[in-house]
């Protein structure tokens, strides 16, 4: 029940309850949260405490035994929007979170006091293998534009930018055609095409390239009057506003050399990862590592019977040749990590400070500006998991209250 940044949800159903598709099954009163809905119809078989999911995180699980009917909950209603507050509340009820991998509750992202100058629909999707957002751009373009239009209207945003890399020109042409033919419906929306380069999809990089604005360290896009929802999140917004169906499934990329039939798959949220891999013909003899997300920022899956969660945009089954050597050796201070860092940080210096628990020095070295893109870890010949160290340091600094 931990499917977003913030407090996990608590069950609002009991073992033995009958549930239907779209029915709320878990929620919380916490601000940073989003409710969870049944993705299949059936019976609640178990509620499991302290289940270990990807990344070693412990959480509660609700296990639903499907009846095979996929019966829609009769309590679903198309939202009637009359105000900004009503719109934000409806977005929360939809269960939407950032579907690009971050998992930031969409209602929280939209519920800001500052004036928003730009809405940037992030369709860069720069991670290797991943193409679920490309699928959205190509095949869900009307839902995407409807989600952008509604968000612009109710959040009082005058301009929207669809940010796309130039390896997705097929999608660009589709969107350009719609915007040209329906300029009276979708106005003040422009497409920005940029050269494909990792990690160009990182939020702060997107904002700087699209608007010229720089998000200060420790601040959010809203502090520079920008919001950056993912394109699939916006497409789900468009679908929800028309159908009333909350987030119960998503398209994910299933790829890697241990997959015989790599493809994008529409799967109910909560489906066992192993079942999805089997559907795409997993070669169990050759798989060395399974990753949720992309190879740069994804999380290793310790149990392939773990469930698919909202923020997963890909499942990769990698062979040993793809995953490479995991043997870590000592840092030789070659500075390749410094050359690779898109934020102009000094990863090797930060690493040595964190290793001796000098968090004050790590903070002075701007570890909080790390976007966790993994470029430093990828470039490191010593195979040091630098991002792991930086992520842990950021958690410690955050819990200590940051700079005094």
C-alpha positions in Angstrom: 0.0 0.0 0.0 3.0 2.2 -0.5 2.5 3.4 -4.1 3.6 7.1 -3.8 5.9 9.5 -2.1 4.5 10.1 1.4 2.6 8.1 3.9 1.4 4.6 2.8 -2.3 4.0 2.7 -4.3 1.9 5.2 -6.8 -0.8 4.2 -10.5 0.3 4.1 -11.7 -3.2 3.3 -11.5 -6.5 5.3 -10.7 -10.1 4.5 -13.7 -11.7 2.8 -15.1 -8.4 1.3 -16.2 -8.5 -2.3 -14.6 -5.7 -4.4 -15.1 -4.4 -7.9 -12.8 -2.6 -10.4 -12.4 1.0 -9.4 -13.6 0.6 -5.8 -11.5 2.3 -3.2 -9.7 -0.3 -1.0 -7.0 1.8 0.8 -6.6 5.5 1.8 -5.1 7.8 4.4 -5.8 11.3 5.7 -2.1 12.3 5.1 -1.5 15.2 2.8 1.1 13.4 0.7 -1.0 10.5 -0.4 -3.4 9.1 -2.9 -6.1 6.4 -2.5 -5.7 2.9 -4.0 -8.5 1.2 -6.0 -9.2 -2.4 -6.8 -7.8 -3.2 -10.3 -9.8 -6.5 -10.5 -13.1 -7.7 -9.2 -13.1 -10.5 -6.7 -12.7 -11.3 -3.0 -10.2 -9.8 -0.5 -8.2 -13.0 0.4 -5.6 -11.5 2.8 -4.2 -8.3 4.3 -0.5 -8.8 4.8 1.5 -6.7 7.2 5.3 -6.0 6.8 5.5 -7.5 3.3 8.8 -6.8 1.6 8.5 -5.3 -1.8 11.1 -3.9 -4.4 13.9 -2.0 -2.8 13.5 -3.8 0.5 10.7 -1.6 1.7 8.2 -3.0 4.1 4.5 -2.3 3.6 1.0 -3.7 3.8 -0.5 -5.7 1.0 -4.1 -6.4 0.1 -4.4 -9.6 -1.8 -7.5 -9.9 -4.0 -8.5 -13.2 -5.5 -9.9 -12.4 -9.0 -13.3 -13.7 -10.1 -12.2 -13.3 -13.7 -15.2 -11.0 -14.4 -13.5 -7.5 -14.2 -16.9 -6.1 -13.0 -16.9 -2.3 -12.7 -17.8 -0.8 -9.4 -21.3 0.7 -9.5 -20.2 3.6 -7.4 -18.1 5.2 -10.2 -19.1 8.6 -11.3 -17.7 11.0 -13.9 -16.4 14.0 -11.8 -18.4 17.2 -12.1 -15.8 20.1 -11.8 -17.0 23.5 -10.8 -13.9 25.0 -9.2 -10.2 24.8 -8.7 -10.6 23.1 -5.3 -13.1 20.7 -6.8 -10.7 19.8 -9.6 -7.8 19.1 -7.1 -10.0 17.0 -4.9 -11.2 15.0 -8.0 -7.6 14.4 -9.0 -6.9 13.0 -5.5 -9.9 10.8 -5.7 -8.6 9.4 -9.0 -5.5 8.0 -7.1 -3.2 9.7 -9.6 0.5 10.0 -8.8 3.5 10.8 -11.0 3.6 7.9 -13.5 7.1 8.7 -14.8 8.7 7.0 -11.8 8.7 9.6 -9.1 5.3 8.8 -7.6 4.6 12.3 -6.3 0.8 12.6 -5.6 -0.7 14.6 -8.5 -3.2 16.4 -6.3 -0.4 17.7 -4.1 1.6 18.8 -7.1 -1.4 20.8 -8.4 -2.5 22.2 -5.0 -0.1 25.2 -4.8 -0.6 28.8 -3.8 1.9 30.3 -6.2 0.9 31.5 -9.7 1.9 29.0 -12.3 3.3 30.4 -15.5 4.1 27.1 -17.3 2.8 23.6 -17.3 5.4 21.4 -18.8 4.2 17.9 -19.9 7.3 15.8 -19.5 7.6 13.3 -22.4 11.3 13.1 -22.6 11.6 9.5 -21.2 15.4 9.4 -21.6 16.0 6.1 -19.8 17.3 3.3 -22.0 14.7 0.6 -22.8 11.7 2.5 -21.5 9.0 3.4 -24.1 5.7 3.6 -22.1 5.5 7.4 -22.3 6.2 7.1 -26.1 3.2 4.8 -26.2 1.1 7.5 -24.5 2.3 10.2 -26.9 1.5 8.1 -29.9 -1.7 6.4 -28.9 -3.3 8.5 -26.2 -2.6 11.9 -27.6 -6.2 13.2 -27.3 -6.4 12.0 -23.6 -3.1 13.8 -23.0 -4.2 17.0 -24.6 -7.5 16.8 -22.7 -5.6 16.4 -19.5 -3.4 19.4 -20.3 -6.4 21.5 -21.3 -8.3 20.8 -18.1 -5.3 21.4 -15.9 -4.5 24.7 -17.6 -8.1 25.8 -17.1 -8.6 24.9 -13.5 -5.1 25.8 -12.3 -5.2 29.1 -14.3 -2.1 28.3 -16.4 -1.7 30.4 -19.5 0.9 28.3 -21.4 1.7 24.6 -21.7 4.8 23.0 -23.2 5.0 19.3 -24.3 8.7 18.4 -23.8 9.8 15.6 -26.1 13.2 14.3 -27.3 13.9 14.0 -31.0 13.9 10.2 -31.0 10.1 10.3 -30.8 9.4 12.3 -34.0 6.5 9.9 -34.9 4.7 11.1 -31.8 5.7 14.7 -32.4 4.0 14.6 -35.9 0.8 13.1 -34.5 0.6 15.9 -31.8 1.5 18.6 -34.3 -1.3 17.5 -36.6 -3.9 17.5 -33.8 -2.8 20.9 -32.5 -3.0 22.3 -36.1 -6.4 20.9 -36.8 -7.9 21.7 -33.4 -6.2 25.0 -32.6 -9.5 26.3 -31.3 -9.8 23.5 -28.8 -6.2 23.1 -27.7 -4.7 26.6 -27.6 -1.6 27.9 -25.9 0.0 24.5 -26.1 3.3 24.1 -27.9 5.7 21.2 -28.5 9.4 21.6 -27.7 11.6 19.0 -29.3 15.1 18.6 -27.9 18.1 16.4 -28.7 18.0 13.0 -27.1 20.5 12.7 -24.2 20.4 11.2 -20.8 19.3 12.5 -18.2 17.3 15.1 -20.2 14.0 14.0 -18.7 15.1 15.1 -15.2 12.7 17.7 -13.9 15.2 20.5 -13.2 16.9 20.0 -16.5 13.5 20.1 -18.3 12.6 23.3 -16.6 15.8 25.0 -17.4 15.7 24.0 -21.1 12.0 24.8 -21.6 11.9 28.1 -19.7 15.4 29.2 -18.8 14.5 29.1 -15.1 16.7 27.4 -12.6 15.2 25.6 -9.6 17.3 26.5 -6.5 18.8 23.7 -4.4 16.2 22.2 -2.0 13.3 23.9 -3.8 10.6 22.6 -6.1 9.5 23.6 -9.6 6.6 25.6 -8.1 9.2 27.9 -6.5 9.9 29.1 -10.1 6.2 29.1 -11.0 6.3 25.9 -13.0 4.7 22.5 -12.6 6.0 19.4 -14.5 3.6 16.5 -14.7 4.5 13.4 -16.7 2.6 12.9 -20.0 1.1 9.6 -18.9 -0.1 11.2 -15.7 -1.9 13.9 -17.8 -3.3 11.3 -20.2 -4.8 9.4 -17.2 -6.2 12.8 -16.0 -7.9 13.2 -19.4 -9.3 9.7 -19.2 -10.5 10.0 -15.6 -12.4 13.3 -16.3 -14.3 11.5 -19.1 -15.0 8.1 -17.6 -14.7 8.5 -13.8 -12.5 5.4 -13.8 -9.6 5.9 -11.3 -6.0 4.7 -11.8 -6.4 0.9 -11.8 -4.0 -0.1 -14.6 -1.0 1.2 -16.5 1.1 0.6 -19.6 4.6 -0.6 -18.7 7.6 -1.5 -20.9 8.8 -5.1 -20.5 12.3 -5.5 -22.0 15.8 -6.9 -21.6 17.7 -9.7 -23.3 16.0 -12.3 -20.9 12.6 -11.4 -22.5 11.8 -13.2 -25.7 8.9 -10.9 -26.6 9.7 -7.4 -25.4 6.7 -5.1 -25.6 4.5 -2.5 -23.8 1.9 -4.2 -21.7 -1.3 -2.8 -20.2 -1.4 -4.5 -16.7 -3.7 -4.1 -13.7 -1.9 -2.4 -10.8 -1.0 -5.1 -8.2 -0.3 -7.8 -10.8 2.6 -10.1 -9.8 5.8 -9.0 -11.7 6.5 -12.7 -12.4 3.1 -13.0 -14.2 3.9 -10.0 -16.4 7.4 -11.4 -17.2 5.9 -14.8 -18.1 3.4 -13.1 -20.4 6.4 -11.6 -22.3 8.1 -15.0 -22.3 10.8 -14.7 -19.6 13.9 -16.8 -20.2 14.4 -18.0 -16.6 17.7 -19.6 -17.4 19.4 -16.5 -18.6 17.9 -13.8 -16.4 20.5 -12.3 -13.9 18.7 -9.3 -12.6 15.1 -7.8 -12.7 14.7 -4.1 -12.4 11.6 -2.0 -11.8 12.1 1.2 -13.8 15.0 2.0 -16.1 18.6 0.6 -15.8 19.9 4.0 -14.6 17.4 4.9 -11.9 15.4 1.7 -11.4 15.3 -0.5 -8.3 16.4 -4.1 -8.2 13.6 -6.5 -7.5 14.4 -8.9 -4.7 11.2 -11.0 -5.2 9.6 -11.2 -8.7 6.3 -12.2 -7.0 6.1 -8.6 -5.7 3.2 -6.5 -7.1 3.3 -3.9 -9.9 2.8 -0.5 -8.3 1.6 2.8 -9.8 5.0 4.4 -10.3 6.5 1.5 -12.2 6.9 2.4 -15.8 9.1 -0.5 -16.8 10.2 -4.0 -15.8 13.6 -5.1 -17.2 14.9 -8.7 -17.1 18.6 -8.4 -17.8 21.1 -11.1 -18.6 24.6 -11.1 -16.9 26.1 -9.5 -20.1 23.6 -6.6 -19.8 23.8 -6.1 -16.0 27.6 -6.3 -16.0 30.0 -6.9 -13.1 28.8 -6.0 -9.6 32.2 -6.4 -8.0 33.0 -3.2 -6.1 36.6 -2.0 -5.7 38.2 1.0 -4.1 37.8 4.5 -5.5 40.8 5.4 -7.6 39.8 9.1 -7.8 39.8 9.1 -11.5 37.1 11.8 -11.6 35.0 10.1 -14.3 32.0 10.6 -12.0 32.6 14.4 -12.0 32.8 14.5 -15.7 29.5 12.5 -16.0 27.5 14.5 -13.5 24.9 16.7 -15.3 24.5 18.9 -12.1 28.2 19.7 -12.0 28.7 18.1 -8.6 31.7 16.3 -7.3 30.4 12.7 -6.6 33.8 11.3 -5.5 34.3 14.0 -2.9 30.7 13.7 -1.6 31.2 9.9 -1.4 34.3 10.1 0.8 32.6 12.7 3.1 29.5 10.4 3.5 31.6 7.4 4.0 33.0 8.9 7.2 29.6 10.2 8.2 30.5 13.9 7.6 27.0 14.9 6.5 27.7 18.6 7.1 30.5 18.5 4.5 28.3 16.5 2.1 25.6 19.1 2.4 28.1 21.9 1.7 29.1 19.9 -1.4 25.4 20.2 -2.5 24.5 16.5 -2.2 20.9 17.7 -1.9 21.1 18.9 -5.6 21.8 15.3 -6.7 19.0 14.2 -9.1 19.9 10.5 -8.6 20.2 10.0 -12.3 22.9 7.3 -11.9 25.4 8.8 -14.4 28.2 8.8 -11.8 27.6 5.1 -10.9 27.5 4.1 -14.5 30.8 5.9 -15.2 32.6 4.6 -12.1 35.2 1.9 -13.1 35.2 0.8 -9.4 31.5 -0.1 -9.6 30.8 2.0 -6.5 27.0 2.5 -6.1 27.4 6.2 -5.6 23.7 7.0 -6.0 22.9 4.7 -3.1 25.3 6.6 -0.8 23.8 10.0 -1.9 20.2 8.8 -1.5 21.0 7.7 2.0 22.8 10.9 2.8 19.9 13.0 1.6 17.5 11.0 3.8 19.8 11.6 6.8 20.1 15.3 6.1 16.4 15.7 5.5 15.6 13.9 8.8 18.1 16.2 10.6 16.4 19.3 9.2 18.9 20.3 6.6 20.8 23.5 6.8 20.4 25.4 10.0 
